[in-house]
Amino acid sequence: LGAQIVAYAEEYLGTPYVLGGNGPSSFDCSGYTSYVYRHFGYTLNRTASTQLSNGTSVSKSELQPGDLLFFKYNTSKAASHVGIYIGGGQFIHASTNRYVVQIDQMESGHYANVYVYARRIIG
């Protein structure tokens, strides 16, 4: 199922980032993860920080495709950004960097420095 979630998520590469976007024509980060998971029958909370209470905690060494990754920067909230792990140290997300759905590295650069948690939604 994780591979199916990733494949579905990748169908939206290049979709514009818009704050409050719930899809499918635009997304914000948590709107994107909610939209992708809803397609598979899972309901996620609406914001990155509240999606932390969905699923179960998973360590970085145990990540599997489809797991949610959480990042925190410039906020007092538990998390400020969320994406979907796709494997090989990469994740897909509605990015405020280029304002589109894109794939980035989680192990190097900006995201390596602000990674905080991962959650597994699927059993």
Sequence and secondary structure as in RCSB ss.txt:
>XXXX:A:sequence
LGAQIVAYAEEYLGTPYVLGGNGPSSFDCSGYTSYVYRHFGYTLNRTASTQLSNGTSVSKSELQPGDLLFFKYNT
SKAASHVGIYIGGGQFIHASTNRYVVQIDQMESGHYANVYVYARRIIG
>XXXX:A:secstr
 HHHHHHHHHTTTT BB TT BSSS B HHHHHHHHHHHTT    SSHHHHTTSSEE  GGG  TT EEEE  S 
SSS SEEEEEEETTEEEEE TTTSBEEEEESSSSHHHHHEEEEEE   
